[in-house]
Amino acid sequence: MFDKVKYKGEECFIFGRRSSGYFDLRKLDGTVIHRSVNCKDLKLISKAKTLLWERRIDVAVSPHD
């Protein structure tokens, strides 16, 4: 997950792996490049060395408002 790869000349990241051997490719901002790409069509640029975290703040809303 999150390895940097090149697909059709465009650098992107692996966001998901399928049991079939296909990958979900996206930019870091979440823009979908391709939802199901064969590993033979990818070129590894660099392996993920860190984890990516996204911090979200939940705001509770009263059901009576």
PDBQT receptor file of N, H, CA, C and O in Angstrom, charges set to zero:
ATOM      1  N   MET A   1       0.832  -1.183   0.000  1.00  0.00    +0.000 N 
ATOM      2  CA  MET A   1       0.000   0.000   0.000  1.00  0.00    +0.000 C 
ATOM      3  C   MET A   1       0.884   1.257   0.000  1.00  0.00    +0.000 C 
ATOM      4  O   MET A   1       1.907   1.318   0.682  1.00  0.00    +0.000 OA
ATOM      5  N   PHE A   2       0.472   2.219  -0.757  1.00  0.00    +0.000 N 
ATOM      6  H   PHE A   2      -0.359   2.169  -1.311  1.00  0.00    +0.000 HD
ATOM      7  CA  PHE A   2       1.098   3.531  -0.867  1.00  0.00    +0.000 C 
ATOM      8  C   PHE A   2       2.490   3.515  -1.501  1.00  0.00    +0.000 C 
ATOM      9  O   PHE A   2       3.253   4.468  -1.347  1.00  0.00    +0.000 OA
ATOM     10  N   ASP A   3       2.821   2.434  -2.213  1.00  0.00    +0.000 N 
ATOM     11  H   ASP A   3       2.201   1.659  -2.337  1.00  0.00    +0.000 HD
ATOM     12  CA  ASP A   3       4.035   2.453  -3.016  1.00  0.00    +0.000 C 
ATOM     13  C   ASP A   3       3.826   3.440  -4.151  1.00  0.00    +0.000 C 
ATOM     14  O   ASP A   3       2.724   3.554  -4.687  1.00  0.00    +0.000 OA
ATOM     15  N   LYS A   4       4.880   4.148  -4.515  1.00  0.00    +0.000 N 
ATOM     16  H   LYS A   4       5.775   4.055  -4.080  1.00  0.00    +0.000 HD
ATOM     17  CA  LYS A   4       4.811   5.097  -5.627  1.00  0.00    +0.000 C 
ATOM     18  C   LYS A   4       5.125   4.340  -6.901  1.00  0.00    +0.000 C 
ATOM     19  O   LYS A   4       6.159   3.679  -7.003  1.00  0.00    +0.000 OA
ATOM     20  N   VAL A   5       4.227   4.438  -7.873  1.00  0.00    +0.000 N 
ATOM     21  H   VAL A   5       3.387   4.975  -7.790  1.00  0.00    +0.000 HD
ATOM     22  CA  VAL A   5       4.390   3.714  -9.132  1.00  0.00    +0.000 C 
ATOM     23  C   VAL A   5       4.158   4.654 -10.308  1.00  0.00    +0.000 C 
ATOM     24  O   VAL A   5       3.635   5.758 -10.155  1.00  0.00    +0.000 OA
ATOM     25  N   LYS A   6       4.560   4.185 -11.480  1.00  0.00    +0.000 N 
ATOM     26  H   LYS A   6       4.985   3.288 -11.603  1.00  0.00    +0.000 HD
ATOM     27  CA  LYS A   6       4.306   4.928 -12.709  1.00  0.00    +0.000 C 
ATOM     28  C   LYS A   6       3.356   4.100 -13.558  1.00  0.00    +0.000 C 
ATOM     29  O   LYS A   6       3.597   2.919 -13.806  1.00  0.00    +0.000 OA
ATOM     30  N   TYR A   7       2.269   4.731 -14.001  1.00  0.00    +0.000 N 
ATOM     31  H   TYR A   7       2.073   5.691 -13.799  1.00  0.00    +0.000 HD
ATOM     32  CA  TYR A   7       1.273   4.086 -14.848  1.00  0.00    +0.000 C 
ATOM     33  C   TYR A   7       1.002   4.991 -16.043  1.00  0.00    +0.000 C 
ATOM     34  O   TYR A   7       0.504   6.106 -15.885  1.00  0.00    +0.000 OA
ATOM     35  N   LYS A   8       1.329   4.514 -17.227  1.00  0.00    +0.000 N 
ATOM     36  H   LYS A   8       1.734   3.609 -17.356  1.00  0.00    +0.000 HD
ATOM     37  CA  LYS A   8       1.156   5.276 -18.467  1.00  0.00    +0.000 C 
ATOM     38  C   LYS A   8       1.785   6.672 -18.375  1.00  0.00    +0.000 C 
ATOM     39  O   LYS A   8       1.189   7.665 -18.793  1.00  0.00    +0.000 OA
ATOM     40  N   GLY A   9       3.005   6.727 -17.817  1.00  0.00    +0.000 N 
ATOM     41  H   GLY A   9       3.489   5.921 -17.477  1.00  0.00    +0.000 HD
ATOM     42  CA  GLY A   9       3.755   7.972 -17.728  1.00  0.00    +0.000 C 
ATOM     43  C   GLY A   9       3.346   8.882 -16.590  1.00  0.00    +0.000 C 
ATOM     44  O   GLY A   9       3.893   9.976 -16.456  1.00  0.00    +0.000 OA
ATOM     45  N   GLU A  10       2.395   8.460 -15.763  1.00  0.00    +0.000 N 
ATOM     46  H   GLU A  10       1.950   7.571 -15.871  1.00  0.00    +0.000 HD
ATOM     47  CA  GLU A  10       1.908   9.296 -14.660  1.00  0.00    +0.000 C 
ATOM     48  C   GLU A  10       2.271   8.657 -13.324  1.00  0.00    +0.000 C 
ATOM     49  O   GLU A  10       2.028   7.470 -13.109  1.00  0.00    +0.000 OA
ATOM     50  N   GLU A  11       2.857   9.456 -12.426  1.00  0.00    +0.000 N 
ATOM     51  H   GLU A  11       3.055  10.421 -12.601  1.00  0.00    +0.000 HD
ATOM     52  CA  GLU A  11       3.210   8.964 -11.108  1.00  0.00    +0.000 C 
ATOM     53  C   GLU A  11       1.983   8.987 -10.208  1.00  0.00    +0.000 C 
ATOM     54  O   GLU A  11       1.251   9.975 -10.156  1.00  0.00    +0.000 OA
ATOM     55  N   CYS A  12       1.771   7.878  -9.496  1.00  0.00    +0.000 N 
ATOM     56  H   CYS A  12       2.366   7.075  -9.538  1.00  0.00    +0.000 HD
ATOM     57  CA  CYS A  12       0.630   7.781  -8.597  1.00  0.00    +0.000 C 
ATOM     58  C   CYS A  12       0.964   6.789  -7.483  1.00  0.00    +0.000 C 
ATOM     59  O   CYS A  12       2.086   6.290  -7.402  1.00  0.00    +0.000 OA
ATOM     60  N   PHE A  13      -0.011   6.511  -6.636  1.00  0.00    +0.000 N 
ATOM     61  H   PHE A  13      -0.923   6.916  -6.702  1.00  0.00    +0.000 HD
ATOM     62  CA  PHE A  13       0.205   5.657  -5.472  1.00  0.00    +0.000 C 
ATOM     63  C   PHE A  13      -0.804   4.523  -5.453  1.00  0.00    +0.000 C 
ATOM     64  O   PHE A  13      -1.929   4.669  -5.930  1.00  0.00    +0.000 OA
ATOM     65  N   ILE A  14      -0.390   3.385  -4.895  1.00  0.00    +0.000 N 
ATOM     66  H   ILE A  14       0.524   3.266  -4.507  1.00  0.00    +0.000 HD
ATOM     67  CA  ILE A  14      -1.282   2.239  -4.753  1.00  0.00    +0.000 C 
ATOM     68  C   ILE A  14      -2.133   2.458  -3.510  1.00  0.00    +0.000 C 
ATOM     69  O   ILE A  14      -1.608   2.537  -2.399  1.00  0.00    +0.000 OA
ATOM     70  N   PHE A  15      -3.440   2.557  -3.697  1.00  0.00    +0.000 N 
ATOM     71  H   PHE A  15      -3.866   2.493  -4.600  1.00  0.00    +0.000 HD
ATOM     72  CA  PHE A  15      -4.361   2.773  -2.591  1.00  0.00    +0.000 C 
ATOM     73  C   PHE A  15      -5.094   1.501  -2.198  1.00  0.00    +0.000 C 
ATOM     74  O   PHE A  15      -5.684   1.441  -1.119  1.00  0.00    +0.000 OA
ATOM     75  N   GLY A  16      -5.071   0.486  -3.046  1.00  0.00    +0.000 N 
ATOM     76  H   GLY A  16      -4.592   0.534  -3.923  1.00  0.00    +0.000 HD
ATOM     77  CA  GLY A  16      -5.749  -0.754  -2.715  1.00  0.00    +0.000 C 
ATOM     78  C   GLY A  16      -5.227  -1.898  -3.549  1.00  0.00    +0.000 C 
ATOM     79  O   GLY A  16      -4.802  -1.716  -4.690  1.00  0.00    +0.000 OA
ATOM     80  N   ARG A  17      -5.266  -3.097  -2.956  1.00  0.00    +0.000 N 
ATOM     81  H   ARG A  17      -5.611  -3.245  -2.030  1.00  0.00    +0.000 HD
ATOM     82  CA  ARG A  17      -4.855  -4.313  -3.667  1.00  0.00    +0.000 C 
ATOM     83  C   ARG A  17      -6.043  -5.258  -3.733  1.00  0.00    +0.000 C 
ATOM     84  O   ARG A  17      -6.779  -5.419  -2.760  1.00  0.00    +0.000 OA
ATOM     85  N   ARG A  18      -6.216  -5.867  -4.869  1.00  0.00    +0.000 N 
ATOM     86  H   ARG A  18      -5.618  -5.736  -5.660  1.00  0.00    +0.000 HD
ATOM     87  CA  ARG A  18      -7.309  -6.820  -5.060  1.00  0.00    +0.000 C 
ATOM     88  C   ARG A  18      -6.749  -8.248  -4.983  1.00  0.00    +0.000 C 
ATOM     89  O   ARG A  18      -5.573  -8.474  -5.269  1.00  0.00    +0.000 OA
ATOM     90  N   SER A  19      -7.572  -9.179  -4.608  1.00  0.00    +0.000 N 
ATOM     91  H   SER A  19      -8.528  -8.995  -4.376  1.00  0.00    +0.000 HD
ATOM     92  CA  SER A  19      -7.137 -10.579  -4.537  1.00  0.00    +0.000 C 
ATOM     93  C   SER A  19      -6.798 -11.115  -5.930  1.00  0.00    +0.000 C 
ATOM     94  O   SER A  19      -6.083 -12.108  -6.063  1.00  0.00    +0.000 OA
ATOM     95  N   SER A  20      -7.317 -10.450  -6.966  1.00  0.00    +0.000 N 
ATOM     96  H   SER A  20      -7.898  -9.643  -6.858  1.00  0.00    +0.000 HD
ATOM     97  CA  SER A  20      -7.052 -10.860  -8.339  1.00  0.00    +0.000 C 
ATOM     98  C   SER A  20      -5.676 -10.414  -8.834  1.00  0.00    +0.000 C 
ATOM     99  O   SER A  20      -5.257 -10.798  -9.926  1.00  0.00    +0.000 OA
ATOM    100  N   GLY A  21      -4.965  -9.597  -8.031  1.00  0.00    +0.000 N 
ATOM    101  H   GLY A  21      -5.305  -9.285  -7.144  1.00  0.00    +0.000 HD
ATOM    102  CA  GLY A  21      -3.657  -9.105  -8.439  1.00  0.00    +0.000 C 
ATOM    103  C   GLY A  21      -3.702  -7.738  -9.087  1.00  0.00    +0.000 C 
ATOM    104  O   GLY A  21      -2.692  -7.266  -9.610  1.00  0.00    +0.000 OA
ATOM    105  N   TYR A  22      -4.853  -7.100  -9.062  1.00  0.00    +0.000 N 
ATOM    106  H   TYR A  22      -5.673  -7.483  -8.638  1.00  0.00    +0.000 HD
ATOM    107  CA  TYR A  22      -5.013  -5.758  -9.637  1.00  0.00    +0.000 C 
ATOM    108  C   TYR A  22      -4.946  -4.711  -8.529  1.00  0.00    +0.000 C 
ATOM    109  O   TYR A  22      -5.141  -5.023  -7.355  1.00  0.00    +0.000 OA
ATOM    110  N   PHE A  23      -4.666  -3.450  -8.919  1.00  0.00    +0.000 N 
ATOM    111  H   PHE A  23      -4.508  -3.196  -9.873  1.00  0.00    +0.000 HD
ATOM    112  CA  PHE A  23      -4.447  -2.386  -7.951  1.00  0.00    +0.000 C 
ATOM    113  C   PHE A  23      -5.328  -1.177  -8.213  1.00  0.00    +0.000 C 
ATOM    114  O   PHE A  23      -5.676  -0.878  -9.355  1.00  0.00    +0.000 OA
ATOM    115  N   ASP A  24      -5.684  -0.485  -7.134  1.00  0.00    +0.000 N 
ATOM    116  H   ASP A  24      -5.402  -0.728  -6.206  1.00  0.00    +0.000 HD
ATOM    117  CA  ASP A  24      -6.416   0.776  -7.196  1.00  0.00    +0.000 C 
ATOM    118  C   ASP A  24      -5.370   1.886  -7.125  1.00  0.00    +0.000 C 
ATOM    119  O   ASP A  24      -4.637   1.975  -6.140  1.00  0.00    +0.000 OA
ATOM    120  N   LEU A  25      -5.288   2.735  -8.156  1.00  0.00    +0.000 N 
ATOM    121  H   LEU A  25      -5.883   2.662  -8.956  1.00  0.00    +0.000 HD
ATOM    122  CA  LEU A  25      -4.276   3.791  -8.229  1.00  0.00    +0.000 C 
ATOM    123  C   LEU A  25      -4.912   5.161  -8.036  1.00  0.00    +0.000 C 
ATOM    124  O   LEU A  25      -5.958   5.463  -8.611  1.00  0.00    +0.000 OA
ATOM    125  N   ARG A  26      -4.260   5.986  -7.214  1.00  0.00    +0.000 N 
ATOM    126  H   ARG A  26      -3.411   5.740  -6.747  1.00  0.00    +0.000 HD
ATOM    127  CA  ARG A  26      -4.750   7.345  -6.967  1.00  0.00    +0.000 C 
ATOM    128  C   ARG A  26      -3.595   8.299  -6.729  1.00  0.00    +0.000 C 
ATOM    129  O   ARG A  26      -2.468   7.884  -6.456  1.00  0.00    +0.000 OA
ATOM    130  N   LYS A  27      -3.894   9.576  -6.837  1.00  0.00    +0.000 N 
ATOM    131  H   LYS A  27      -4.809   9.913  -7.058  1.00  0.00    +0.000 HD
ATOM    132  CA  LYS A  27      -2.976  10.630  -6.417  1.00  0.00    +0.000 C 
ATOM    133  C   LYS A  27      -3.106  10.755  -4.903  1.00  0.00    +0.000 C 
ATOM    134  O   LYS A  27      -4.036  10.196  -4.323  1.00  0.00    +0.000 OA
ATOM    135  N   LEU A  28      -2.207  11.464  -4.261  1.00  0.00    +0.000 N 
ATOM    136  H   LEU A  28      -1.451  11.918  -4.733  1.00  0.00    +0.000 HD
ATOM    137  CA  LEU A  28      -2.285  11.620  -2.808  1.00  0.00    +0.000 C 
ATOM    138  C   LEU A  28      -3.536  12.355  -2.359  1.00  0.00    +0.000 C 
ATOM    139  O   LEU A  28      -4.016  12.142  -1.246  1.00  0.00    +0.000 OA
ATOM    140  N   ASP A  29      -4.067  13.220  -3.214  1.00  0.00    +0.000 N 
ATOM    141  H   ASP A  29      -3.677  13.393  -4.118  1.00  0.00    +0.000 HD
ATOM    142  CA  ASP A  29      -5.286  13.951  -2.836  1.00  0.00    +0.000 C 
ATOM    143  C   ASP A  29      -6.545  13.110  -3.019  1.00  0.00    +0.000 C 
ATOM    144  O   ASP A  29      -7.646  13.587  -2.743  1.00  0.00    +0.000 OA
ATOM    145  N   GLY A  30      -6.401  11.861  -3.482  1.00  0.00    +0.000 N 
ATOM    146  H   GLY A  30      -5.507  11.474  -3.706  1.00  0.00    +0.000 HD
ATOM    147  CA  GLY A  30      -7.531  10.967  -3.638  1.00  0.00    +0.000 C 
ATOM    148  C   GLY A  30      -8.082  10.877  -5.050  1.00  0.00    +0.000 C 
ATOM    149  O   GLY A  30      -8.995  10.093  -5.311  1.00  0.00    +0.000 OA
ATOM    150  N   THR A  31      -7.538  11.670  -5.964  1.00  0.00    +0.000 N 
ATOM    151  H   THR A  31      -6.796  12.307  -5.752  1.00  0.00    +0.000 HD
ATOM    152  CA  THR A  31      -7.981  11.626  -7.357  1.00  0.00    +0.000 C 
ATOM    153  C   THR A  31      -7.718  10.236  -7.932  1.00  0.00    +0.000 C 
ATOM    154  O   THR A  31      -6.589   9.747  -7.899  1.00  0.00    +0.000 OA
ATOM    155  N   VAL A  32      -8.769   9.606  -8.458  1.00  0.00    +0.000 N 
ATOM    156  H   VAL A  32      -9.686  10.003  -8.484  1.00  0.00    +0.000 HD
ATOM    157  CA  VAL A  32      -8.645   8.248  -8.994  1.00  0.00    +0.000 C 
ATOM    158  C   VAL A  32      -7.954   8.287 -10.354  1.00  0.00    +0.000 C 
ATOM    159  O   VAL A  32      -8.375   9.012 -11.256  1.00  0.00    +0.000 OA
ATOM    160  N   ILE A  33      -6.897   7.506 -10.488  1.00  0.00    +0.000 N 
ATOM    161  H   ILE A  33      -6.555   6.918  -9.756  1.00  0.00    +0.000 HD
ATOM    162  CA  ILE A  33      -6.204   7.349 -11.767  1.00  0.00    +0.000 C 
ATOM    163  C   ILE A  33      -6.789   6.143 -12.493  1.00  0.00    +0.000 C 
ATOM    164  O   ILE A  33      -7.128   6.228 -13.673  1.00  0.00    +0.000 OA
ATOM    165  N   HIS A  34      -6.906   5.021 -11.788  1.00  0.00    +0.000 N 
ATOM    166  H   HIS A  34      -6.630   4.952 -10.829  1.00  0.00    +0.000 HD
ATOM    167  CA  HIS A  34      -7.516   3.817 -12.350  1.00  0.00    +0.000 C 
ATOM    168  C   HIS A  34      -7.931   2.927 -11.181  1.00  0.00    +0.000 C 
ATOM    169  O   HIS A  34      -7.194   2.809 -10.202  1.00  0.00    +0.000 OA
ATOM    170  N   ARG A  35      -9.088   2.309 -11.273  1.00  0.00    +0.000 N 
ATOM    171  H   ARG A  35      -9.687   2.405 -12.068  1.00  0.00    +0.000 HD
ATOM    172  CA  ARG A  35      -9.593   1.491 -10.162  1.00  0.00    +0.000 C 
ATOM    173  C   ARG A  35      -9.127   0.035 -10.205  1.00  0.00    +0.000 C 
ATOM    174  O   ARG A  35      -9.219  -0.667  -9.198  1.00  0.00    +0.000 OA
ATOM    175  N   SER A  36      -8.635  -0.425 -11.343  1.00  0.00    +0.000 N 
ATOM    176  H   SER A  36      -8.560   0.145 -12.161  1.00  0.00    +0.000 HD
ATOM    177  CA  SER A  36      -8.252  -1.829 -11.448  1.00  0.00    +0.000 C 
ATOM    178  C   SER A  36      -7.193  -2.020 -12.530  1.00  0.00    +0.000 C 
ATOM    179  O   SER A  36      -7.510  -2.235 -13.700  1.00  0.00    +0.000 OA
ATOM    180  N   VAL A  37      -5.921  -1.936 -12.110  1.00  0.00    +0.000 N 
ATOM    181  H   VAL A  37      -5.665  -1.761 -11.159  1.00  0.00    +0.000 HD
ATOM    182  CA  VAL A  37      -4.790  -2.033 -13.038  1.00  0.00    +0.000 C 
ATOM    183  C   VAL A  37      -4.000  -3.301 -12.746  1.00  0.00    +0.000 C 
ATOM    184  O   VAL A  37      -3.760  -3.640 -11.587  1.00  0.00    +0.000 OA
ATOM    185  N   ASN A  38      -3.602  -3.991 -13.789  1.00  0.00    +0.000 N 
ATOM    186  H   ASN A  38      -3.797  -3.716 -14.731  1.00  0.00    +0.000 HD
ATOM    187  CA  ASN A  38      -2.773  -5.178 -13.655  1.00  0.00    +0.000 C 
ATOM    188  C   ASN A  38      -1.363  -4.759 -13.247  1.00  0.00    +0.000 C 
ATOM    189  O   ASN A  38      -0.860  -3.728 -13.692  1.00  0.00    +0.000 OA
ATOM    190  N   CYS A  39      -0.733  -5.564 -12.398  1.00  0.00    +0.000 N 
ATOM    191  H   CYS A  39      -1.142  -6.402 -12.037  1.00  0.00    +0.000 HD
ATOM    192  CA  CYS A  39       0.617  -5.244 -11.927  1.00  0.00    +0.000 C 
ATOM    193  C   CYS A  39       1.630  -5.187 -13.068  1.00  0.00    +0.000 C 
ATOM    194  O   CYS A  39       2.655  -4.517 -12.942  1.00  0.00    +0.000 OA
ATOM    195  N   LYS A  40       1.364  -5.874 -14.175  1.00  0.00    +0.000 N 
ATOM    196  H   LYS A  40       0.531  -6.419 -14.277  1.00  0.00    +0.000 HD
ATOM    197  CA  LYS A  40       2.275  -5.863 -15.319  1.00  0.00    +0.000 C 
ATOM    198  C   LYS A  40       2.335  -4.491 -15.988  1.00  0.00    +0.000 C 
ATOM    199  O   LYS A  40       3.288  -4.195 -16.710  1.00  0.00    +0.000 OA
ATOM    200  N   ASP A  41       1.326  -3.655 -15.753  1.00  0.00    +0.000 N 
ATOM    201  H   ASP A  41       0.552  -3.895 -15.167  1.00  0.00    +0.000 HD
ATOM    202  CA  ASP A  41       1.272  -2.322 -16.362  1.00  0.00    +0.000 C 
ATOM    203  C   ASP A  41       1.918  -1.244 -15.491  1.00  0.00    +0.000 C 
ATOM    204  O   ASP A  41       1.915  -0.069 -15.857  1.00  0.00    +0.000 OA
ATOM    205  N   LEU A  42       2.472  -1.637 -14.341  1.00  0.00    +0.000 N 
ATOM    206  H   LEU A  42       2.475  -2.592 -14.043  1.00  0.00    +0.000 HD
ATOM    207  CA  LEU A  42       3.042  -0.676 -13.391  1.00  0.00    +0.000 C 
ATOM    208  C   LEU A  42       4.553  -0.780 -13.335  1.00  0.00    +0.000 C 
ATOM    209  O   LEU A  42       5.132  -1.846 -13.545  1.00  0.00    +0.000 OA
ATOM    210  N   LYS A  43       5.182   0.356 -13.044  1.00  0.00    +0.000 N 
ATOM    211  H   LYS A  43       4.712   1.222 -12.873  1.00  0.00    +0.000 HD
ATOM    212  CA  LYS A  43       6.624   0.375 -12.788  1.00  0.00    +0.000 C 
ATOM    213  C   LYS A  43       6.831   0.973 -11.404  1.00  0.00    +0.000 C 
ATOM    214  O   LYS A  43       6.389   2.090 -11.136  1.00  0.00    +0.000 OA
ATOM    215  N   LEU A  44       7.497   0.239 -10.529  1.00  0.00    +0.000 N 
ATOM    216  H   LEU A  44       7.855  -0.669 -10.746  1.00  0.00    +0.000 HD
ATOM    217  CA  LEU A  44       7.750   0.697  -9.167  1.00  0.00    +0.000 C 
ATOM    218  C   LEU A  44       8.758   1.836  -9.179  1.00  0.00    +0.000 C 
ATOM    219  O   LEU A  44       9.836   1.715  -9.761  1.00  0.00    +0.000 OA
ATOM    220  N   ILE A  45       8.404   2.940  -8.536  1.00  0.00    +0.000 N 
ATOM    221  H   ILE A  45       7.529   3.038  -8.063  1.00  0.00    +0.000 HD
ATOM    222  CA  ILE A  45       9.318   4.075  -8.395  1.00  0.00    +0.000 C 
ATOM    223  C   ILE A  45       9.971   4.028  -7.024  1.00  0.00    +0.000 C 
ATOM    224  O   ILE A  45      11.195   4.107  -6.910  1.00  0.00    +0.000 OA
ATOM    225  N   SER A  46       9.151   3.900  -5.976  1.00  0.00    +0.000 N 
ATOM    226  H   SER A  46       8.158   3.837  -6.069  1.00  0.00    +0.000 HD
ATOM    227  CA  SER A  46       9.700   3.770  -4.622  1.00  0.00    +0.000 C 
ATOM    228  C   SER A  46       8.694   3.084  -3.714  1.00  0.00    +0.000 C 
ATOM    229  O   SER A  46       7.482   3.231  -3.871  1.00  0.00    +0.000 OA
ATOM    230  N   LYS A  47       9.225   2.333  -2.762  1.00  0.00    +0.000 N 
ATOM    231  H   LYS A  47      10.210   2.213  -2.635  1.00  0.00    +0.000 HD
ATOM    232  CA  LYS A  47       8.383   1.645  -1.794  1.00  0.00    +0.000 C 
ATOM    233  C   LYS A  47       7.990   2.607  -0.679  1.00  0.00    +0.000 C 
ATOM    234  O   LYS A  47       8.735   3.531  -0.351  1.00  0.00    +0.000 OA
ATOM    235  N   ALA A  48       6.823   2.383  -0.107  1.00  0.00    +0.000 N 
ATOM    236  H   ALA A  48       6.218   1.632  -0.374  1.00  0.00    +0.000 HD
ATOM    237  CA  ALA A  48       6.347   3.200   1.003  1.00  0.00    +0.000 C 
ATOM    238  C   ALA A  48       7.245   2.947   2.220  1.00  0.00    +0.000 C 
ATOM    239  O   ALA A  48       7.482   1.802   2.603  1.00  0.00    +0.000 OA
ATOM    240  N   LYS A  49       7.730   4.019   2.809  1.00  0.00    +0.000 N 
ATOM    241  H   LYS A  49       7.538   4.949   2.498  1.00  0.00    +0.000 HD
ATOM    242  CA  LYS A  49       8.605   3.891   3.980  1.00  0.00    +0.000 C 
ATOM    243  C   LYS A  49       7.953   4.443   5.235  1.00  0.00    +0.000 C 
ATOM    244  O   LYS A  49       8.458   4.254   6.342  1.00  0.00    +0.000 OA
ATOM    245  N   THR A  50       6.835   5.123   5.061  1.00  0.00    +0.000 N 
ATOM    246  H   THR A  50       6.424   5.277   4.162  1.00  0.00    +0.000 HD
ATOM    247  CA  THR A  50       6.121   5.707   6.198  1.00  0.00    +0.000 C 
ATOM    248  C   THR A  50       4.629   5.474   6.017  1.00  0.00    +0.000 C 
ATOM    249  O   THR A  50       4.176   5.067   4.948  1.00  0.00    +0.000 OA
ATOM    250  N   LEU A  51       3.888   5.732   7.052  1.00  0.00    +0.000 N 
ATOM    251  H   LEU A  51       4.256   6.063   7.921  1.00  0.00    +0.000 HD
ATOM    252  CA  LEU A  51       2.431   5.660   6.983  1.00  0.00    +0.000 C 
ATOM    253  C   LEU A  51       1.873   7.039   6.729  1.00  0.00    +0.000 C 
ATOM    254  O   LEU A  51       2.425   8.038   7.189  1.00  0.00    +0.000 OA
ATOM    255  N   LEU A  52       0.781   7.092   5.998  1.00  0.00    +0.000 N 
ATOM    256  H   LEU A  52       0.332   6.280   5.625  1.00  0.00    +0.000 HD
ATOM    257  CA  LEU A  52       0.096   8.355   5.763  1.00  0.00    +0.000 C 
ATOM    258  C   LEU A  52      -1.101   8.433   6.708  1.00  0.00    +0.000 C 
ATOM    259  O   LEU A  52      -1.877   7.484   6.813  1.00  0.00    +0.000 OA
ATOM    260  N   TRP A  53      -1.244   9.554   7.386  1.00  0.00    +0.000 N 
ATOM    261  H   TRP A  53      -0.614  10.325   7.300  1.00  0.00    +0.000 HD
ATOM    262  CA  TRP A  53      -2.342   9.751   8.316  1.00  0.00    +0.000 C 
ATOM    263  C   TRP A  53      -3.155  10.952   7.887  1.00  0.00    +0.000 C 
ATOM    264  O   TRP A  53      -2.613  11.955   7.421  1.00  0.00    +0.000 OA
ATOM    265  N   GLU A  54      -4.445  10.841   8.048  1.00  0.00    +0.000 N 
ATOM    266  H   GLU A  54      -4.885  10.027   8.426  1.00  0.00    +0.000 HD
ATOM    267  CA  GLU A  54      -5.326  11.972   7.792  1.00  0.00    +0.000 C 
ATOM    268  C   GLU A  54      -6.090  12.244   9.077  1.00  0.00    +0.000 C 
ATOM    269  O   GLU A  54      -6.738  11.351   9.624  1.00  0.00    +0.000 OA
ATOM    270  N   ARG A  55      -6.015  13.457   9.547  1.00  0.00    +0.000 N 
ATOM    271  H   ARG A  55      -5.489  14.182   9.102  1.00  0.00    +0.000 HD
ATOM    272  CA  ARG A  55      -6.692  13.826  10.782  1.00  0.00    +0.000 C 
ATOM    273  C   ARG A  55      -8.026  14.465  10.428  1.00  0.00    +0.000 C 
ATOM    274  O   ARG A  55      -8.082  15.413   9.646  1.00  0.00    +0.000 OA
ATOM    275  N   ARG A  56      -9.095  13.941  11.008  1.00  0.00    +0.000 N 
ATOM    276  H   ARG A  56      -9.049  13.171  11.644  1.00  0.00    +0.000 HD
ATOM    277  CA  ARG A  56     -10.427  14.483  10.786  1.00  0.00    +0.000 C 
ATOM    278  C   ARG A  56     -11.024  14.883  12.124  1.00  0.00    +0.000 C 
ATOM    279  O   ARG A  56     -10.810  14.217  13.137  1.00  0.00    +0.000 OA
ATOM    280  N   ILE A  57     -11.759  15.955  12.118  1.00  0.00    +0.000 N 
ATOM    281  H   ILE A  57     -11.932  16.497  11.295  1.00  0.00    +0.000 HD
ATOM    282  CA  ILE A  57     -12.412  16.426  13.332  1.00  0.00    +0.000 C 
ATOM    283  C   ILE A  57     -13.906  16.208  13.170  1.00  0.00    +0.000 C 
ATOM    284  O   ILE A  57     -14.517  16.719  12.232  1.00  0.00    +0.000 OA
ATOM    285  N   ASP A  58     -14.493  15.446  14.089  1.00  0.00    +0.000 N 
ATOM    286  H   ASP A  58     -13.996  15.031  14.851  1.00  0.00    +0.000 HD
ATOM    287  CA  ASP A  58     -15.935  15.215  14.069  1.00  0.00    +0.000 C 
ATOM    288  C   ASP A  58     -16.611  16.264  14.937  1.00  0.00    +0.000 C 
ATOM    289  O   ASP A  58     -16.135  16.582  16.026  1.00  0.00    +0.000 OA
ATOM    290  N   VAL A  59     -17.701  16.787  14.456  1.00  0.00    +0.000 N 
ATOM    291  H   VAL A  59     -18.087  16.528  13.571  1.00  0.00    +0.000 HD
ATOM    292  CA  VAL A  59     -18.467  17.771  15.201  1.00  0.00    +0.000 C 
ATOM    293  C   VAL A  59     -19.809  17.158  15.523  1.00  0.00    +0.000 C 
ATOM    294  O   VAL A  59     -20.569  16.788  14.628  1.00  0.00    +0.000 OA
ATOM    295  N   ALA A  60     -20.097  17.053  16.814  1.00  0.00    +0.000 N 
ATOM    296  H   ALA A  60     -19.479  17.354  17.541  1.00  0.00    +0.000 HD
ATOM    297  CA  ALA A  60     -21.372  16.473  17.240  1.00  0.00    +0.000 C 
ATOM    298  C   ALA A  60     -22.473  17.505  17.096  1.00  0.00    +0.000 C 
ATOM    299  O   ALA A  60     -22.315  18.662  17.485  1.00  0.00    +0.000 OA
ATOM    300  N   VAL A  61     -23.603  17.065  16.527  1.00  0.00    +0.000 N 
ATOM    301  H   VAL A  61     -23.731  16.125  16.212  1.00  0.00    +0.000 HD
ATOM    302  CA  VAL A  61     -24.755  17.942  16.346  1.00  0.00    +0.000 C 
ATOM    303  C   VAL A  61     -25.897  17.374  17.162  1.00  0.00    +0.000 C 
ATOM    304  O   VAL A  61     -26.190  16.180  17.094  1.00  0.00    +0.000 OA
ATOM    305  N   SER A  62     -26.534  18.226  17.927  1.00  0.00    +0.000 N 
ATOM    306  H   SER A  62     -26.297  19.196  17.983  1.00  0.00    +0.000 HD
ATOM    307  CA  SER A  62     -27.650  17.798  18.761  1.00  0.00    +0.000 C 
ATOM    308  C   SER A  62     -28.855  17.442  17.874  1.00  0.00    +0.000 C 
ATOM    309  O   SER A  62     -29.169  18.185  16.944  1.00  0.00    +0.000 OA
ATOM    310  N   PRO A  63     -29.527  16.323  18.150  1.00  0.00    +0.000 N 
ATOM    311  CA  PRO A  63     -30.670  15.939  17.325  1.00  0.00    +0.000 C 
ATOM    312  C   PRO A  63     -31.871  16.860  17.503  1.00  0.00    +0.000 C 
ATOM    313  O   PRO A  63     -32.825  16.786  16.728  1.00  0.00    +0.000 OA
ATOM    314  N   HIS A  64     -31.839  17.732  18.521  1.00  0.00    +0.000 N 
ATOM    315  H   HIS A  64     -31.064  17.793  19.151  1.00  0.00    +0.000 HD
ATOM    316  CA  HIS A  64     -32.953  18.643  18.795  1.00  0.00    +0.000 C 
ATOM    317  C   HIS A  64     -32.787  19.997  18.135  1.00  0.00    +0.000 C 
ATOM    318  O   HIS A  64     -33.660  20.854  18.265  1.00  0.00    +0.000 OA
ATOM    319  N   ASP A  65     -31.692  20.208  17.432  1.00  0.00    +0.000 N 
ATOM    320  H   ASP A  65     -30.982  19.511  17.326  1.00  0.00    +0.000 HD
ATOM    321  CA  ASP A  65     -31.469  21.513  16.779  1.00  0.00    +0.000 C 
ATOM    322  C   ASP A  65     -32.167  21.603  15.463  1.00  0.00    +0.000 C 
ATOM    323  O   ASP A  65     -32.083  22.629  14.788  1.00  0.00    +0.000 OA
TER     324      ASP A  65
